[in-house]
Amino acid sequence: MKILSIETSCDDTGIAIIDTKGNKNPSFDVLSNIVSSQTIHQKYGGVYPAMAKREHQRNLVPVLIDALKKAKLLTLEQAQISDFKNIEKILEREPELYKKMITFLKKYAKPDIDLISVTNGPGLEPCLWVGVNFAKALSSFWNIPIVPVNHIESHILVNLLDLPAQAGNPKIKFPAIALVVSGGHTQIILVNGIGKYKILGETRDDAAGECFDKCAKILGLGYPGGPIISKLAEGYTLNAKPYTLKLPRPMISTKDYDFSFSGLKTAVLYAWQKTPASAKISGVAGMAAEVQQAIIDVLIKKTMRAVKNFNAKSLILGGGVSANQELRKQFLNRVQGLGSRVKLFVPKPDLSTDNGLMVAVAGYFNKNKKISWKKLVADGNLRIK
């Protein structure tokens, strides 16, 4: 089964194509995985939904062409078709995308694809709708079944991508605890099996990735903040310089599994305002290291308590913040301290951030939930269940 997937939940335009074999123990052959990141947001210090929507409209057709070409599924064919009424109606709010798509459909033949999977939530709704409408138009014109995919579930299931192909790689055992941590989401989820989820806790305000971004902005480091803070923190740690400021770890000792990172951001703001200008250049790396460690401390404490309380056999990480190397190292140390009872599963760094490949894997495991393209809608507040 060949699956074409589409991801537009935030500011990354992702399209992937996979070929799957097997049922109980499926293997995934990655034919292509193309991601176009919207660097335009860097100068504004954050993602603006209307701007991101426009960029998706510009990027989707070129990214699709690249994905099909890399998968060797792009075939020239002069189409003798003039009826594009369905597509015109579906894309009536995306005129630029409509023009690009008609040009594409007139030039290239229908590819050998069995299923289209698309992220329909959660995320920025204007962005989600561009991807959803694009998928609907393709499904309608090519007559290919379509399946909606939950963005959070995609971050969990991408960990299944390489397991059957790697000798000695343990399978994910249930129950499992998943920590999905990104710019828009910070959730601890009980996973009793594929498709069997229960949210145990989540952030009450800022997500961890959002906190990284806001703290980086306060420190004058640019956007996105996570990679910049991580790099500065790494250099600071290697030099082993003393740093006396201790930032708060919000809600680290509460008995629930919820998070709150807005207080940490405020503490950074007040501390940085009190720092003399002469000390800011030399002190920024230390502050970055303390910000990073404060976030990691809270994430680890809450997540490992969930692992213990629910007797989890596996711990799954996902989301853009899970690409943070220090976070990975400290989680691995904690899990190794438990012996063989718990296994840690973390995607490759480029699969931690948003991409079409994770949507393709989730599409495979939801292949029995196909719906008519006419019924497909975007939901920015979609919950995993």
C-alpha positions as CSV (number, residue, x, y, z in Angstrom):
1,M,0.0,0.0,0.0
2,K,1.4,3.4,-1.0
3,I,0.3,6.3,1.2
4,L,0.7,10.0,0.3
5,S,0.6,12.2,3.4
6,I,0.1,16.0,3.9
7,E,1.1,18.0,7.0
8,T,0.3,21.8,7.4
9,S,-0.6,22.1,11.1
10,C,1.7,25.1,11.7
11,D,4.6,26.5,9.7
12,D,6.1,23.4,8.0
13,T,4.7,22.2,4.7
14,G,5.3,18.5,4.7
15,I,4.5,15.8,2.1
16,A,5.7,12.2,2.3
17,I,5.1,9.0,0.4
18,I,5.6,5.5,1.9
19,D,5.1,2.0,0.7
20,T,3.9,-0.4,3.4
21,K,4.0,-4.2,3.6
22,G,2.6,-6.6,6.2
23,N,-0.2,-6.3,8.6
24,K,0.7,-7.4,12.2
25,N,4.3,-6.3,11.8
26,P,4.3,-3.8,9.0
27,S,7.4,-2.5,7.4
28,F,7.7,1.0,5.9
29,D,9.7,1.9,2.9
30,V,10.1,5.6,2.8
31,L,9.9,6.7,-0.8
32,S,10.1,10.5,-0.1
33,N,9.8,12.9,2.8
34,I,9.9,16.6,1.8
35,V,9.5,19.4,4.3
36,S,9.5,23.1,3.4
37,S,10.1,25.2,6.5
38,Q,8.8,28.8,6.5
39,T,11.8,30.9,7.5
40,I,9.8,34.1,6.9
41,H,8.5,34.0,10.5
42,Q,12.0,34.4,12.0
43,K,12.1,38.1,11.6
44,Y,8.7,38.5,13.4
45,G,9.7,36.3,16.3
46,G,6.8,33.9,16.0
47,V,4.3,32.3,13.6
48,Y,1.5,34.4,12.2
49,P,-1.4,32.1,11.1
50,A,-2.5,34.2,8.1
51,M,1.1,34.4,6.8
52,A,1.7,30.7,7.4
53,K,-1.5,29.9,5.5
54,R,-0.4,31.9,2.5
55,E,3.0,30.2,2.5
56,H,1.3,26.8,2.6
57,Q,-0.7,27.8,-0.5
58,R,2.5,28.7,-2.3
59,N,4.4,25.6,-1.1
60,L,2.1,22.6,-1.4
61,V,2.2,22.0,-5.2
62,P,6.0,22.4,-5.5
63,V,6.5,20.1,-2.4
64,L,4.1,17.6,-3.9
65,I,6.0,17.6,-7.2
66,D,9.3,17.1,-5.3
67,A,7.8,14.2,-3.3
68,L,6.4,12.4,-6.3
69,K,9.6,12.9,-8.3
70,K,11.8,11.5,-5.5
71,A,9.4,8.5,-5.1
72,K,9.6,8.0,-8.9
73,L,5.8,8.4,-9.2
74,L,5.8,11.6,-11.3
75,T,4.7,11.0,-14.9
76,L,4.1,13.6,-17.6
77,E,0.6,13.3,-19.2
78,Q,-1.3,15.8,-21.2
79,A,-4.7,15.6,-19.6
80,Q,-7.7,16.0,-21.8
81,I,-9.9,17.1,-18.9
82,S,-11.7,20.4,-18.6
83,D,-14.0,19.8,-15.6
84,F,-12.4,21.1,-12.5
85,K,-15.6,22.2,-10.8
86,N,-15.1,20.2,-7.7
87,I,-11.6,21.5,-7.2
88,E,-12.7,25.1,-7.9
89,K,-15.4,24.7,-5.2
90,I,-13.0,23.0,-2.7
91,L,-10.3,25.7,-3.2
92,E,-12.6,28.7,-3.5
93,R,-10.8,30.3,-0.5
94,E,-7.3,29.4,-1.9
95,P,-7.2,31.0,-5.4
96,E,-3.4,30.9,-5.6
97,L,-3.4,27.2,-4.7
98,Y,-6.2,26.5,-7.1
99,K,-4.2,28.0,-10.1
100,K,-1.1,26.0,-9.2
101,M,-3.1,22.8,-8.7
102,I,-4.9,23.1,-12.1
103,T,-1.6,23.6,-13.8
104,F,-0.2,20.5,-12.0
105,L,-3.2,18.3,-12.8
106,K,-3.2,19.2,-16.5
107,K,0.5,18.3,-16.8
108,Y,1.0,15.1,-14.7
109,A,-0.8,11.7,-14.6
110,K,-2.5,10.2,-11.5
111,P,0.3,8.6,-9.4
112,D,0.2,5.0,-8.1
113,I,-1.1,6.0,-4.7
114,D,-3.6,3.9,-2.6
115,L,-4.4,6.2,0.2
116,I,-4.1,9.9,1.2
117,S,-3.6,10.8,4.8
118,V,-3.8,14.4,6.1
119,T,-3.4,16.2,9.4
120,N,-6.8,17.7,10.3
121,G,-5.9,18.8,13.8
122,P,-4.9,20.0,16.3
123,G,-3.0,23.1,15.1
124,L,-3.4,26.5,13.6
125,E,-6.8,26.2,11.9
126,P,-6.1,28.5,8.9
127,C,-3.0,26.3,8.2
128,L,-4.9,23.1,8.7
129,W,-7.6,24.1,6.3
130,V,-5.1,24.6,3.5
131,G,-3.8,21.1,3.8
132,V,-7.2,19.6,4.3
133,N,-8.6,21.3,1.2
134,F,-5.6,20.3,-0.8
135,A,-6.1,16.7,0.3
136,K,-9.8,16.9,-0.5
137,A,-9.1,18.2,-4.0
138,L,-6.6,15.4,-4.7
139,S,-8.9,12.8,-3.3
140,S,-11.8,14.1,-5.4
141,F,-9.9,14.4,-8.7
142,W,-7.8,11.2,-8.4
143,N,-10.5,9.1,-6.7
144,I,-8.2,8.0,-4.0
145,P,-9.5,7.2,-0.4
146,I,-8.6,9.7,2.3
147,V,-8.1,9.4,6.1
148,P,-7.8,12.2,8.6
149,V,-4.9,12.0,11.1
150,N,-4.5,13.5,14.6
151,H,-1.3,15.5,14.8
152,I,-0.5,14.4,18.3
153,E,-1.0,10.7,17.4
154,S,1.4,11.2,14.5
155,H,4.1,12.4,16.9
156,I,3.6,9.2,18.9
157,L,3.3,6.7,16.0
158,V,6.3,7.9,14.1
159,N,8.3,5.9,16.7
160,L,7.1,2.8,15.0
161,L,8.6,3.7,11.7
162,D,11.9,1.8,11.9
163,L,11.2,-0.9,14.5
164,P,10.6,-3.9,12.4
165,A,13.5,-3.2,10.1
166,Q,16.2,-2.9,12.8
167,A,17.5,-6.2,14.2
168,G,17.4,-6.3,18.0
169,N,15.3,-3.2,18.3
170,P,12.6,-3.8,20.9
171,K,8.9,-3.4,20.0
172,I,6.9,-0.8,21.9
173,K,5.1,-2.6,24.7
174,F,2.0,-1.3,26.4
175,P,0.9,0.3,28.6
176,A,3.2,3.2,27.5
177,I,3.5,6.8,28.6
178,A,4.0,9.4,25.8
179,L,5.3,12.9,26.3
180,V,4.4,15.0,23.3
181,V,6.2,18.4,23.7
182,S,6.4,21.1,21.1
183,G,5.8,24.8,20.5
184,G,2.0,24.3,20.7
185,H,1.6,21.2,22.9
186,T,2.9,19.7,26.1
187,Q,0.9,16.6,27.0
188,I,1.5,13.4,29.0
189,I,-0.6,10.6,27.4
190,L,-1.3,7.1,28.6
191,V,-1.1,4.8,25.6
192,N,-2.8,1.4,26.2
193,G,-2.4,0.5,22.5
194,I,-2.5,2.0,19.1
195,G,-5.6,4.1,19.0
196,K,-6.2,3.8,22.8
197,Y,-5.1,7.1,24.4
198,K,-5.9,9.0,27.5
199,I,-4.5,12.5,28.3
200,L,-3.2,12.5,31.8
201,G,-2.0,16.1,31.9
202,E,-1.1,19.0,29.8
203,T,0.0,22.6,30.0
204,R,-2.4,25.2,31.5
205,D,-0.8,28.0,29.6
206,D,2.4,28.1,27.5
207,A,3.7,24.9,26.0
208,A,7.4,24.1,26.6
209,G,8.4,25.0,23.1
210,E,6.6,28.3,23.4
211,C,8.4,29.0,26.7
212,F,11.8,28.4,24.9
213,D,10.7,30.8,22.2
214,K,9.5,33.5,24.6
215,C,12.6,33.2,26.8
216,A,14.9,33.5,23.7
217,K,13.0,36.6,22.7
218,I,13.6,38.2,26.1
219,L,17.3,37.3,25.9
220,G,17.5,38.8,22.4
221,L,18.4,35.5,20.8
222,G,16.0,35.3,17.9
223,Y,13.4,32.7,16.7
224,P,12.9,29.8,17.0
225,G,14.3,29.9,20.5
226,G,14.7,26.2,21.3
227,P,17.7,25.4,19.1
228,I,19.4,28.7,20.0
229,I,19.0,28.2,23.7
230,S,20.2,24.6,23.3
231,K,23.3,25.6,21.5
232,L,24.2,28.3,24.0
233,A,23.5,25.9,26.9
234,E,25.8,23.3,25.4
235,G,28.7,25.7,25.2
236,Y,28.1,26.9,28.7
237,T,28.0,23.3,30.1
238,L,31.2,22.4,28.3
239,N,33.0,25.3,29.9
240,A,31.6,24.5,33.3
241,K,31.2,28.1,34.3
242,P,29.5,28.9,37.6
243,Y,26.0,30.3,37.4
244,T,24.2,31.3,40.6
245,L,20.7,32.2,39.4
246,K,18.1,29.5,40.2
247,L,14.9,29.8,38.1
248,P,11.6,28.4,39.4
249,R,10.4,25.0,38.3
250,P,6.6,25.7,38.0
251,M,4.3,22.9,39.3
252,I,7.1,20.4,39.6
253,S,5.8,19.1,42.9
254,T,2.1,19.1,42.3
255,K,0.5,15.7,42.3
256,D,-1.2,16.0,38.9
257,Y,0.4,15.7,35.5
258,D,-0.3,19.3,34.3
259,F,2.3,21.9,33.4
260,S,2.6,25.7,33.6
261,F,5.5,27.5,31.9
262,S,4.3,31.1,31.9
263,G,5.7,31.7,35.4
264,L,9.1,30.6,34.2
265,K,9.0,33.0,31.3
266,T,8.1,35.8,33.7
267,A,10.9,34.9,36.1
268,V,13.4,35.1,33.2
269,L,12.0,38.5,32.2
270,Y,12.4,40.0,35.7
271,A,15.9,38.4,36.2
272,W,17.1,39.7,32.8
273,Q,15.8,43.2,33.5
274,K,17.8,43.3,36.7
275,T,21.0,42.1,35.0
276,P,23.4,44.9,34.3
277,A,24.1,45.5,30.6
278,S,27.8,44.8,31.2
279,A,26.9,41.3,32.5
280,K,24.4,40.3,29.8
281,I,26.9,39.3,27.2
282,S,28.8,37.0,29.5
283,G,25.7,35.8,31.3
284,V,23.4,34.9,28.5
285,A,24.8,31.4,28.1
286,G,24.3,30.7,31.8
287,M,20.8,32.0,31.6
288,A,20.1,29.8,28.6
289,A,21.4,26.7,30.4
290,E,19.3,27.4,33.4
291,V,16.1,28.0,31.3
292,Q,16.7,24.7,29.5
293,Q,17.3,22.8,32.7
294,A,14.3,24.3,34.4
295,I,12.1,23.0,31.6
296,I,13.8,19.6,31.5
297,D,13.5,19.2,35.2
298,V,9.7,19.7,35.1
299,L,9.2,17.5,32.1
300,I,11.2,14.6,33.5
301,K,9.7,14.8,37.0
302,K,6.1,14.7,35.8
303,T,6.7,12.1,33.1
304,M,8.7,9.7,35.1
305,R,6.1,9.8,37.9
306,A,3.5,8.8,35.3
307,V,5.7,6.0,34.1
308,K,5.9,4.7,37.7
309,N,2.2,5.2,38.6
310,F,0.9,3.5,35.5
311,N,3.5,0.7,35.5
312,A,4.5,1.7,31.9
313,K,6.7,-0.7,29.9
314,S,7.6,2.0,27.4
315,L,8.3,5.7,27.4
316,I,7.7,7.5,24.1
317,L,8.9,11.0,23.3
318,G,7.6,13.2,20.4
319,G,7.3,16.7,19.2
320,G,9.8,19.4,18.3
321,V,11.2,19.9,21.8
322,S,12.1,16.1,21.9
323,A,14.8,16.9,19.4
324,N,16.7,18.7,22.2
325,Q,19.8,16.6,22.8
326,E,20.1,17.4,26.5
327,L,16.5,16.4,27.1
328,R,17.1,13.1,25.3
329,K,20.2,12.4,27.3
330,Q,18.7,13.1,30.7
331,F,15.5,11.0,29.8
332,L,17.8,8.2,28.7
333,N,19.8,8.3,32.0
334,R,16.6,8.1,34.0
335,V,15.2,5.2,32.0
336,Q,18.4,3.3,32.1
337,G,18.3,3.7,35.9
338,L,15.1,1.5,35.8
339,G,17.0,-1.4,34.3
340,S,15.2,-3.4,31.6
341,R,11.7,-2.7,32.9
342,V,11.1,0.4,30.7
343,K,12.3,1.1,27.1
344,L,12.7,4.6,25.7
345,F,11.6,5.4,22.2
346,V,12.6,8.7,20.6
347,P,12.3,9.6,16.9
348,K,15.3,10.8,14.9
349,P,15.7,14.6,15.4
350,D,14.4,15.4,12.0
351,L,11.3,13.3,12.7
352,S,10.6,15.0,16.0
353,T,9.7,18.2,14.3
354,D,6.6,18.4,12.0
355,N,6.8,16.3,8.9
356,G,4.7,14.4,6.4
357,L,6.3,11.0,7.2
358,M,4.8,10.9,10.7
359,V,1.4,11.6,9.1
360,A,1.9,8.7,6.7
361,V,2.7,6.2,9.5
362,A,-0.4,7.4,11.4
363,G,-2.4,7.1,8.2
364,Y,-1.4,3.5,7.9
365,F,-2.5,2.6,11.4
366,N,-5.8,4.5,10.7
367,K,-6.4,3.1,7.3
368,N,-9.7,1.6,8.3
369,K,-11.0,5.0,9.2
370,K,-11.4,6.3,5.7
371,I,-14.1,9.0,5.2
372,S,-15.5,10.7,2.2
373,W,-13.5,13.8,1.2
374,K,-16.8,15.7,1.4
375,K,-16.9,15.0,5.2
376,L,-13.4,16.0,6.0
377,V,-13.0,19.1,8.1
378,A,-10.2,20.8,10.0
379,D,-10.3,21.2,13.8
380,G,-7.7,23.3,15.5
381,N,-8.7,22.0,18.9
382,L,-8.9,18.3,18.0
383,R,-8.2,16.0,21.0
384,I,-6.5,12.7,20.9
385,K,-8.7,9.8,22.2
